[in-house]
């Protein structure tokens, strides 16, 4: 019967011998047979294929079990069901003892009726066990009629205990019927029997985090650096939940927040990362939706301490360099042979450009605006960042030199290349940090302090705010200037730049 066909009378049947390890999935049958309703063997060969595929699919599930995600969800549900059932039994018995709510023969009968229909299914191939369980419940039912339940707490306790035992057997049987392997069914039963033995896995699996990150970058358009920060925070939460065997919930997340020795601002960043993950999972991840009540976001509604000060003292803020200090930084970088850093400092000190804007300049960004040689900043943090900045007279020789010595890609400032987020200024920023530290400047002084120096100098030189905003790429906060105005003219900007001290 190598072709799985057998002729019975004039009709062909498909037949499959079942290996012993998968028979539990087929009601403990040793073989399967089904009529193909045809006497034509060629047609029978075609008809058998679909049936054999269905049988082999069940065999595969019986051997390998359900997928890991579905299995984990089932364990989670079994733990919840077991704890709820234990609570119900305990509450029922206590209320009966206190005579708050008597467990009557009618209550017992409602259970027995359900079990009466389950017993022949569960013990189909074990009639002796079917008989014993039927007898057990029959005898208990009879005792409820014979005794006054108000005075028979032992009977109620015995009945609830028998109910629990039967539910464990029922649980294991239907787990196998659902396609779980023998090993998985055993684990499910163990969790149902002893829910404390189950250590929940957090929902932050590598596959789920990878899919979440991909969606945030490709669909929502978030920067890779931002998304990496989200994932990093979710991994911290994952480790916390798994180390303490906690389920993700509002309460466990509050415990997590309380365990963090960080500022309120950082905790808010953790909450933002978690809430973004929850919103994504609630829309796109069926396993997450089946495991959690996605209507309740466990990351929202937490009260955090207010560690925000009304105002920072001046010494706690980022500080601007003095104009002569920028020149000192430039000259010190030259003396240290850190020429690329020195060039970046000089460009920033005479334009107010951000460090990444400086490091992204190419020879194609040297343009003329109304006949005035300028730097063209073609991208930035906001639309206002796109601007043209006239060249200071002391900057022109350096720009000419940098254009001649531009690298293969045309960049004026040579760097070690962008970091993993494509930020070209990374190496320049780090080198600048070492230089300013050598000169005795602390953490309040950073490369961005040079930008503050330029803005402060322009203000002190009585340059109009609109002109300053046009040079440094700030929005003014007014509809008139931000939407309807093209900004200051090239001449107005050049006159303002001329007021800056040469470097």
C-alpha positions in Angstrom: 0.0 0.0 0.0 2.9 2.3 -0.9 0.5 4.6 -2.7 -1.8 5.0 0.3 -4.7 3.6 -1.6 -6.9 0.6 -0.8 -9.9 -0.8 -2.7 -12.9 -1.6 -0.7 -15.6 -3.2 -2.9 -15.6 -1.0 -5.9 -14.5 2.3 -4.2 -11.0 3.5 -3.5 -10.0 4.7 0.0 -7.0 6.7 1.1 -5.3 5.1 4.1 -2.4 6.1 6.4 -0.7 4.2 9.2 -0.1 6.4 12.1 3.2 6.4 14.1 2.7 5.8 17.8 4.1 9.2 18.8 1.3 11.1 17.0 -1.8 8.9 17.6 -2.9 11.2 20.5 -3.8 13.8 17.9 -6.1 11.4 16.2 -8.0 10.0 19.1 -5.4 7.3 19.6 -6.2 5.6 16.4 -3.5 3.5 14.7 -4.6 4.2 11.1 -6.7 6.7 9.2 -9.1 5.7 6.3 -11.3 7.8 4.2 -13.5 7.1 1.1 -12.4 8.9 -2.1 -15.9 8.2 -3.6 -14.5 7.0 -6.9 -13.8 3.6 -8.6 -11.3 5.2 -10.9 -7.7 4.7 -9.6 -6.2 7.6 -11.6 -8.9 9.9 -10.1 -8.3 8.4 -6.6 -4.6 9.4 -6.9 -5.6 13.0 -7.4 -8.2 13.1 -4.7 -6.0 11.5 -2.0 -3.4 14.3 -2.2 -5.5 17.0 -0.4 -6.5 14.5 2.4 -3.0 13.3 2.9 -1.7 16.9 3.1 -4.2 17.6 5.8 -3.3 14.5 7.8 0.4 15.2 7.5 -0.1 18.8 8.7 -1.7 17.5 11.8 1.1 14.9 12.2 3.7 17.7 11.9 1.9 19.8 14.6 1.6 16.7 16.9 5.4 16.2 16.6 6.6 19.8 16.6 3.8 21.5 18.4 2.4 24.9 17.9 4.7 27.9 17.1 6.8 29.3 20.0 4.7 32.5 20.1 1.4 30.7 20.2 2.8 28.3 22.8 4.0 31.2 25.0 0.6 32.9 24.7 -1.1 29.6 25.7 1.1 29.3 28.8 0.3 32.9 29.7 -3.5 32.2 29.3 -3.2 28.9 31.3 -1.5 30.8 34.2 -4.2 33.4 34.2 -7.0 30.7 34.0 -5.4 28.7 36.8 -5.0 31.6 39.1 -8.6 32.8 38.4 -9.9 29.3 39.0 -8.0 28.9 42.3 -9.3 32.3 43.4 -12.9 31.2 42.5 -12.6 27.9 44.4 -11.1 29.6 47.5 -13.7 32.3 47.4 -16.5 29.8 47.0 -15.4 27.7 49.9 -14.8 30.7 52.2 -18.2 32.2 51.4 -19.8 28.8 52.0 -18.1 28.5 55.4 -19.1 32.0 56.4 -22.6 31.2 55.0 -22.4 34.3 52.9 -23.3 32.3 49.8 -24.1 28.6 50.2 -22.8 26.2 47.6 -25.9 24.3 46.9 -26.8 21.0 45.1 -27.9 23.2 42.1 -24.4 24.6 41.9 -22.9 21.2 42.0 -25.3 19.9 39.3 -24.3 22.6 36.9 -20.7 21.4 37.1 -21.7 17.7 36.8 -23.8 18.3 33.7 -20.8 19.9 31.9 -18.4 17.1 33.0 -21.0 14.4 32.0 -20.7 15.5 28.4 -16.8 15.8 28.6 -16.1 12.4 30.1 -17.0 10.2 27.1 -15.0 12.4 24.8 -11.9 12.5 27.0 -12.0 8.9 27.9 -13.2 7.6 24.6 -10.4 4.9 24.5 -10.4 4.3 28.3 -14.0 3.2 29.2 -12.9 2.1 32.7 -11.7 5.7 33.6 -14.9 7.1 32.0 -16.9 4.8 34.3 -14.9 5.7 37.4 -15.3 9.5 36.8 -19.0 9.2 36.1 -19.4 7.2 39.3 -17.3 9.7 41.3 -19.5 12.7 40.3 -22.7 10.6 40.6 -21.9 9.7 44.2 -21.0 13.3 45.0 -24.2 14.5 43.5 -26.1 12.0 45.6 -24.4 13.2 48.7 -25.5 16.8 48.0 -29.1 15.5 48.0 -28.6 13.5 51.2 -27.0 16.1 53.4 -27.7 19.7 54.2 -24.9 21.6 52.5 -25.0 24.4 55.0 -23.5 21.9 57.6 -21.3 19.9 55.2 -18.2 22.0 54.4 -16.2 18.8 53.8 -18.5 17.8 51.0 -18.1 21.1 49.3 -14.3 21.0 49.7 -14.2 17.4 48.3 -16.3 18.4 45.4 -14.2 21.4 44.5 -11.1 19.3 44.8 -12.5 16.6 42.4 -13.5 19.4 40.0 -10.0 20.7 40.0 -8.5 17.3 39.3 -10.9 16.7 36.5 -10.1 20.1 35.0 -6.4 19.2 34.9 -7.2 16.1 32.9 -9.5 18.0 30.6 -6.9 20.7 30.1 -4.3 18.2 29.0 -6.6 16.4 26.7 -7.8 19.4 24.8 -4.3 20.9 24.6 -3.3 17.8 22.6 -6.5 18.1 20.5 -5.6 21.8 19.8 -2.4 20.6 18.1 0.2 21.0 20.9 2.9 18.4 21.0 3.0 15.9 23.9 5.8 17.9 25.5 4.0 21.2 25.1 0.8 19.7 26.5 2.7 18.5 29.5 4.1 22.0 30.1 0.7 23.5 29.7 -0.7 21.1 32.3 2.1 21.9 34.6 1.4 25.6 34.4 -2.3 25.0 34.9 -1.5 22.8 37.9 1.2 25.1 39.4 0.9 28.6 37.9 3.9 29.8 40.0 6.1 27.5 37.9 5.6 29.7 34.9 8.1 32.5 34.3 6.5 34.8 31.7 8.6 35.9 28.8 8.5 39.6 28.1 6.9 40.7 24.8 10.1 42.3 23.7 11.4 39.4 21.6 14.3 40.1 19.1 12.0 39.6 16.2 9.3 41.9 17.5 11.9 44.6 18.4 13.4 44.3 14.9 10.0 44.7 13.2 9.1 47.6 15.5 12.4 49.4 14.7 11.9 48.9 11.0 8.4 50.3 11.1 9.6 53.4 13.0 12.3 54.2 10.5 10.7 53.2 7.2 7.0 54.1 7.8 7.1 56.8 10.5 10.4 58.3 9.3 12.1 58.6 12.6 15.9 58.9 12.7 17.8 55.7 13.2 19.5 57.1 16.3 16.1 57.8 17.9 14.8 54.4 17.1 18.0 52.7 18.5 17.4 54.7 21.7 13.8 53.3 21.9 15.0 49.7 21.4 17.8 50.2 24.0 15.2 51.3 26.6 12.9 48.5 25.8 15.7 46.0 26.3 16.3 47.4 29.8 12.6 46.8 30.5 12.8 43.3 29.1 15.7 42.4 31.4 13.9 43.8 34.4 10.7 41.9 33.7 12.4 38.6 33.0 14.8 38.8 36.0 11.9 39.3 38.4 9.5 37.0 36.5 7.0 39.8 36.0 4.2 40.2 33.5 4.0 43.5 31.6 1.3 45.5 33.4 0.7 49.0 34.7 1.8 47.9 38.2 5.0 46.2 37.0 5.9 49.1 34.8 5.5 51.5 37.7 7.9 49.2 39.7 10.3 49.4 36.8 10.2 53.2 36.7 10.7 53.3 40.5 13.8 51.1 40.1 15.5 53.5 37.7 18.0 55.8 39.2 17.6 58.5 36.5 16.1 61.9 36.0 12.3 62.4 35.4 13.2 63.5 31.9 14.9 60.1 31.2 11.9 58.2 32.7 9.7 60.1 30.3 11.9 59.0 27.5 11.4 55.4 28.7 7.6 55.9 28.8 7.7 57.3 25.3 9.6 54.3 24.0 7.3 51.9 25.7 4.1 53.6 24.6 5.3 53.8 21.0 6.0 50.0 21.1 2.5 49.3 22.6 0.8 51.4 19.9 2.7 49.6 17.1 2.1 46.1 18.6 -1.6 46.8 19.2 -2.0 47.5 15.5 0.3 45.1 13.7 1.2 42.2 16.0 -1.5 39.6 16.4 0.3 37.6 19.1 0.7 40.8 21.3 -3.0 41.6 20.7 -4.0 38.1 21.8 -2.0 38.2 25.0 -2.7 41.8 26.2 -5.7 44.0 26.5 -4.5 46.5 24.0 -7.2 49.0 25.1 -5.2 49.7 28.2 -1.7 51.1 27.5 0.4 50.0 30.5 2.9 52.8 29.8 0.5 55.7 30.3 -0.8 57.4 33.5 2.3 57.1 35.7 3.0 59.8 38.1 6.6 60.9 38.2 8.5 63.1 40.6 8.9 66.8 39.6 12.6 67.3 39.6 12.4 70.2 37.2 13.9 73.4 38.5 12.2 76.7 37.8 15.3 78.0 36.2 18.9 76.8 35.8 21.6 78.9 37.3 23.9 80.4 34.8 26.7 78.1 35.7 24.6 75.0 35.0 23.7 76.2 31.5 25.6 75.7 28.3 27.8 78.8 28.0 29.0 80.8 25.1 32.7 81.4 24.5 34.0 85.0 24.3 34.9 86.0 20.8 38.6 86.1 21.6 38.3 82.6 23.1 37.0 81.2 19.8 40.2 82.6 18.2 42.2 81.0 20.9 40.5 77.6 20.3 41.4 77.9 16.5 45.0 78.7 17.1 45.4 76.0 19.7 43.9 73.4 17.3 46.4 74.5 14.7 49.3 74.2 17.1 48.1 70.6 17.9 48.0 69.9 14.2 44.3 69.3 14.4 43.7 71.3 11.3 40.3 70.0 10.4 39.0 70.9 13.8 40.6 74.3 13.5 38.9 74.9 10.1 35.5 73.8 11.6 36.0 76.2 14.5 36.8 79.1 12.2 33.8 78.5 9.9 31.4 78.2 12.8 32.9 81.2 14.5 32.2 83.4 11.5 28.9 82.0 10.4 27.1 80.6 13.4 26.7 77.2 11.7 26.1 74.0 13.6 28.9 71.5 13.6 27.1 69.0 11.3 26.2 71.8 8.9 30.0 72.7 8.8 31.0 69.1 8.2 28.5 68.6 5.4 29.7 71.6 3.4 31.0 70.7 -0.1 32.6 72.9 -2.8 29.2 73.0 -4.4 27.9 74.8 -1.4 30.0 77.9 -2.2 27.5 80.1 -4.1 26.8 83.7 -4.9 23.7 85.4 -3.6 23.1 88.7 -5.4 26.8 88.8 -6.3 27.9 88.1 -2.7 30.0 85.0 -2.1 28.1 82.8 0.5 27.8 79.4 2.1 24.7 77.5 1.1 23.2 75.4 3.9 20.8 73.2 2.1 19.5 71.0 4.9 19.0 71.2 8.6 16.8 70.7 11.6 13.9 72.9 10.3 13.0 74.7 7.1 14.5 77.9 8.5 17.9 76.0 8.6 18.0 76.2 4.8 19.8 79.5 4.2 22.7 81.4 2.6 25.4 83.0 4.7 27.8 85.7 3.3 31.5 85.0 3.8 33.4 87.1 6.3 36.5 88.7 4.7 38.8 86.7 7.0 37.0 83.4 6.1 37.4 83.7 2.3 41.0 82.6 2.0 40.3 79.5 4.1 37.3 78.6 2.0 39.3 79.0 -1.2 42.0 76.7 0.2 39.4 74.1 1.4 37.7 74.1 -2.1 41.1 73.3 -3.7 41.8 70.5 -1.1 38.2 69.0 -1.0 38.1 65.3 -0.6 37.0 62.8 -3.2 33.3 63.5 -2.4 33.8 67.2 -2.5 33.6 67.8 1.3 35.5 70.8 2.6 36.2 69.3 6.1 37.9 65.9 6.0 36.5 63.5 8.6 36.9 59.8 9.4 33.4 59.4 7.8 30.0 59.3 9.2 29.2 57.2 12.2 26.5 54.5 12.0 23.8 57.2 11.9 25.5 59.0 9.0 26.7 61.9 11.2 29.9 63.2 9.6 30.8 65.5 12.5 31.3 62.7 15.0 35.1 62.6 14.9 35.4 66.4 14.8 33.2 66.8 17.8 35.2 64.3 19.8 38.5 65.9 18.8 37.1 69.3 19.7 36.0 68.0 23.1 39.6 66.9 23.9 41.0 70.3 22.7 38.7 72.5 24.8 39.3 70.2 27.8 43.1 70.8 27.5 42.4 74.5 27.5 40.5 74.1 30.8 36.9 74.4 29.6 34.4 72.1 31.4 31.2 70.4 30.2 29.3 73.6 30.0 31.3 74.5 26.9 30.7 72.5 23.7 31.1 73.1 20.0 27.6 74.5 19.9 28.8 77.2 22.3 30.5 78.8 19.3 27.1 79.3 17.7 25.9 81.0 20.9 29.0 83.2 20.7 28.1 84.3 17.1 24.4 85.1 18.1 25.5 86.9 21.2 28.1 89.0 19.3 25.5 89.9 16.6 23.0 91.0 19.3 25.7 93.1 21.0 26.5 94.7 17.6 22.9 95.9 17.3 22.0 93.6 14.4 18.3 93.3 14.0 16.7 90.0 15.2 15.3 89.1 11.7 18.8 89.4 10.2 20.3 87.3 13.0 17.6 84.6 12.4 18.3 84.6 8.7 22.0 84.1 9.3 21.8 81.3 11.9 18.7 79.6 10.6 16.2 80.2 13.4 12.5 80.7 13.1 11.2 84.0 14.4 7.9 82.6 15.8 5.8 85.0 13.7 3.7 84.3 10.7 4.8 87.5 9.0 8.5 86.6 8.9 8.4 82.8 9.0 5.9 82.3 6.2 5.5 85.5 4.2 9.0 86.9 4.4 12.0 85.7 2.4 14.2 86.9 5.2 17.0 89.4 5.3 18.7 90.5 2.1 22.2 89.3 1.2 23.5 92.8 1.8 21.9 93.0 5.2 23.4 89.7 6.2 26.8 90.7 4.9 26.8 93.9 6.9 25.9 91.9 10.0 28.7 89.4 9.3 31.2 92.2 9.0 30.6 93.1 12.6 32.1 89.8 13.8 35.7 89.8 15.1 38.1 88.2 12.7 39.6 84.8 13.5 
